[in-house]
Amino acid sequence: MQRVLRLTAYFGRQRMVWGVALLATLVAASTEPMIPALLKYLLDQGFTSGTLQLWQVPAGLMGLFAVRGSANFVGQYALSRITNDGMHVLREAMFTRLLNANMALFGRQSASALSNTVVYEVQTGANLLVTALIGMTRDGFTLIALLGYLVYLNWKLTLIVALMGPGVAWIMKTLSKRLYQLTKSSQSATDDLAYVVEENVLAHRMVRLHAAEASQASRFQALSLRLRRLALKSTVASAAMTPLTQMIAAAALSAVITLAIWQGRAVGAGNATVGDFIAFVTSMLLLISPIRRLAEIANPITRAVAALERGLTMMDDVHAEEGGALAPGRAQGRIELHDVTVSYRDDHAPALDRLSLTVAPGEIVALVGPSGSGKTTLVNLLLRFVLPSHGRISLDGHDLAQWQLPALRAQFAMVSQDVVMFNDSIAANVALGQGVDRARVTACLEAANLAEHVAALPEGMDTLVGHNATQLSGGQRQRLAIARALYKDAPILILDEATSALDTESERLVQQALQRLMAGRTTLVIAHRLSTIEHADRVVVMEHGRIMEQGSHAELMAADGLYARLQSHGALTAEPAAGATSAE
């Protein structure tokens, strides 16, 4: 009940619609005892006394079912309105929390698990829960109405019906606990299965290259079998409710009919009519359906609460990113790191170890070093994607923690080797996060050496790029990312190995675009290409999270230190790797 009450903030907003739904449900439930009452009237007045007017038969039956049908229709529409409105509000709140979530969330949970929670779990849970609650209300009202009519007909026999209550309650309580645990386990198994699918979709080339289809199919089969076993166990727990409840109801019905016959024989036939007996037995039989549905209500409510609980847990446990209140406008671009340390895990060496670095406004600094030296961590610190364990980082003399996060990130543009594009138009991808100015988009595409290709497309800049722009070549996607950075016009530029996977022609076009992009901007370059490094004002060489040496390319080569060794070992390349992506 506590879990259900938490959902009222999302599904309890439509109070008037809830009122309409409950009123329609009450009307529909009240028509239930009218069926045996109408049978009693038809039997006593039509067959026994013969005073019934024939026109009253169709009028009574059609009128009763017209009221019943109308009430059910209104109730169903109100139910759909409540479900979809509540689902929209909850889903929107979850997605907003996801957009502002602390970056640690994406390291703890896979993309498939988060997508499943926001899209499918909420929808399934909301539909099940609201349907179950309305059904419980309808069947509860029906049960009360039928019991009231039974008391009116024969209160002594009705006491036998009341004995079903404790037995049904015990069955529901026992099996609902079992269902809740199985549902939670099924959610975890579904996430694991979805993650395997996600991995194999994203890594389909690597799977085929290494002939790993059989091993991946085995992984999928094992997880699918686990999910199957849990589903069957849930079915057993859920399906057991109906026969157990029906057996209790059948025992009560048998006792009632037996006692009714005995009572009629003992007292005499004159005290009770055939209509009374038929009405009582019919009401008893009508009780079975709502009792059965109420017994089964634990299954959908348990599943619904377990599904929605994942979304609520995400809302509770996922904290939003924290920033300051400073928003001074466009930065000059002076970056300072003082004695900065970053540790991801206590039992591992720090990613950055007491690092200090100053970058002047407009300076181009290349960050080089072996894999794991801390280059990417340093960049992520500036964007507040990672927080320092120790030390201070400032932009234009202001500690990054003092900046509003949107204001801070507005100072940076990034072009990386892993280009991310959205399934939208070229113009929307270039102007990401801002309004589309078509003239400005065209200018940025021209500066990125991509305008000619875009103009040749059937819909020009309005062409949809598809999933991550996979129909574009590597060079074209890279230049589209450069056009996006140009459009943002941020004072600080980060280039994360932006030309590492390109062939010679692609690199030439991208380098031309990058030169235009870097003009007048503070630029940090993570690079393995000498063609990129040689344009830098300063080269900072990193290893094990520390700065080992820094200076110009010529100075570092003359010093014959780590930088010179990296070049001699081929870690810094002058030419693109064989088989790199073509520009066209």
Disulfide bonds with the S-S distance in Angstrom:
none
